[in-house]
Amino acid sequence: MKAISTMSIRGGLVLLVLLAVLPSLALQVYDGVQQRRHLVADASTKASQAAAAMAQVQERITESTRLLLTALAAMPELRQLDSAVCTSLFAALLGQNPIYANIVIIDTQGDVIASGRPLVRVNLSDRKHFRDAMALKQFMTGEYIISSTSGQPVFPFALPLYDSSGALLGVLAVAVDMSSFDTAYAALRMPAGTTFGITDHKGVRLYYLPPTATNPLGSPIRGEIWQAIDSGGNQGVFLKPGSDGVRRQYAFHKLRLSPIAPAYMAFVVGVPEETILGPARQALFHNLILLAATTGLALGVAWFIGGGVIAARLDRIADTAARIGQGQRSARTGLPHGGAGIAKVAGNLDAMAELLAANDEAREHALAALRQSQERMAHITASMADWIWEIDENDCYVHLGDKVRLALGYEPAQLVGKSYYSFLAPGEEATLRPVIEAAKAERSPLIDLINWRLTVEGKRRCLMTSGVAWHDETGSFRGYRGVDKDVTERVEADRAIRASLAEKEILLKEIHHRVKNNLQIISSLLYLQSEQVKDPIALESFRVSRNRIASMALVHEEIYRSADLSHIRLDTYITDLLPKIFGQGPKDSPLDLRCILAPVTVPIEQAVPAGLAVNELLTNAHKHAFFGRENPVLTVTLAQTDDAITITIADDGPGLPTDFDLEQTGTLGMQLVLNLARQLGGSINARNDSGATFILRFPKADDTGASRS
């Protein structure tokens, strides 16, 4: 103390200058540390937001892919494994959805049987998405692969495919082209040097920007980085050197098909440390240089000039610096500014305060931008046609979107605190509650739950509910968040269509029934007329005509009894036709009838001419091969291949004349058979083989009824 009290003016001024500069120095260091902390926090937040934004893009892709596969799996054409229809449909979908590299159907053995790209005969039984979908019988993801059909690196999704009886047919798979993220990532406008990558569940690189030789697609990412991601939660931030040796602040975000499922994809954004801290270091360096220069100048002035005025001004500068160090960014020295001495120190100190105030203002602008981003998300939510909701673990609403007012007529505040099961139409809770309780038990998503609710006016509205479980920061289950879509018009339209189809089906069956009855009336009229005819030849003509009419009536009867109004079972038709023809023979001539009939279905366009042709051939055998013989044998065979149907009728009678020619025969029956064969687009052949043998062959029709010839 004595040394200070006896210090000279110059020494005192020097000491005062030094004491005044120390708070400024501390303030610079403190502000540098604070700025560094804020820059790291801001960069981490921005990287996390970028990773989350990219993850949200993939979540939408995953959900739309799941909905696409679910819709495709319900289509009858896919359940019938119609390769041509599936290939055409898949190619059209690929043209409309460029994010998909390919859509394929894989049978239970792993072979690709339909593809939206040119079909390559490959076996995918070793692929993860195929094995998981077959084993778990649900929508599954895969891992990094090179597509066997397109040759591109893709990420696959798969869904089991069942036929109408519930039997597993194989797997329906979609390969997503990861290059679709180029545009989405470019819109984020991240700082220079920032990297963006996507990995699968093993840490294999699916996507990377900017492309570099040190980060090839399909190879594992740096072990240190993958360990930090794999051992972390659903999201996190860490500082590590990358594959190129550059230290970066990494933020990651994982995606799962359900909260309890393993992560199938991770999104990683890395901002270089130098990009984050460079401005802070540069500003601190410049400020320290400025402070050092100011201190040297102040010491020179204090040493050479000295005096009470300078000391007073220095005291003011020291006081201002102290107040700035305490956070008073508006504090100023109030001294005139100049190019040297105390005026310069005062100017520099005030400039530093201005810089600090500007930094605070920039921080406020950043916070305002964040609030604007949150407001933007709120506007997007408000523009959705669906209304959002959130319920707690007791199934009570804690938040509802404004669109609930349009759907049910209630204000959101009226439903907060109410049970999710409130306002359900009578009988709906008994169906809906077990489904939701089961989902809660496994924390699984609520997917497209159809439920009927009552509006404020008491009207019924049909809603489709979807939601996911949410957890707090401790991982505890807190309820569900989701959306409701009003699908009343769609459901009612679907009901109307089904009712109209049922009505038309009944009408069509009635038409076939009436046609069959009318044909039977004509047959009865012919029978009554034949009672008055004595000429054997005329009687035979009546009998043949009645058989022909009966064969046509039988077609309409089979259609009337069938569930399919456009097709009939040809084997059933032949079985029913035989007794109508051979039941008219003599009782003392039993017939050894041998039928080998494959289950063959044909459209009505082929059923009538084929039935008439079979009737003529059976009538011909009845007339020429069995009369006056004991224990005659008739063999009827029905078979089909991939493109043709063959009917063979063989008897053990005397056979055909040696000069028999189908084209030259003058009988009405044979001419009718020839014309019917031509009408079917087929052929009729005759030969002797221990009796007469007739072979009718015609092309198999496709699903539209057209023959494949």
VENTATA-V723323 format. One record per run of one state. SS is the DSSP state (2 for helix, 1 for strand, 0 for the rest). FROM is the first residue (numbers start at 1). LEN is the number of residues. If there is no record, write none. Layout:
[[SS	FROM	LEN] [SS	FROM	LEN]]
This chain:
[[0	1	1] [2	2	4] [0	6	3] [2	9	65] [0	74	2] [2	76	4] [0	80	3] [2	83	14] [0	97	3] [1	100	8] [0	108	3] [1	111	5] [0	116	7] [1	123	1] [0	124	4] [2	128	9] [0	137	3] [1	140	7] [0	147	6] [1	153	10] [0	163	5] [1	168	10] [2	178	9] [0	187	8] [1	195	6] [0	201	3] [1	204	6] [0	210	10] [1	220	1] [0	221	2] [2	223	8] [0	231	4] [1	235	7] [0	242	5] [1	247	10] [0	257	6] [1	263	10] [2	273	32] [0	305	3] [2	308	18] [0	326	15] [2	341	43] [0	384	3] [1	387	5] [0	392	4] [1	396	5] [0	401	3] [2	404	5] [0	409	3] [2	412	4] [0	416	3] [1	419	1] [0	420	4] [1	424	1] [0	425	3] [2	428	15] [0	443	3] [1	446	9] [0	455	5] [1	460	12] [0	472	5] [1	477	10] [0	487	1] [2	488	43] [0	531	5] [2	536	26] [0	562	5] [1	567	3] [2	570	13] [0	583	8] [1	591	7] [0	598	3] [1	601	3] [2	604	21] [0	625	7] [1	632	9] [0	641	3] [1	644	8] [0	652	16] [2	668	12] [0	680	3] [1	683	6] [0	689	3] [1	692	8] [0	700	1] [1	701	1] [0	702	5] [1	707	1] [0	708	2]]
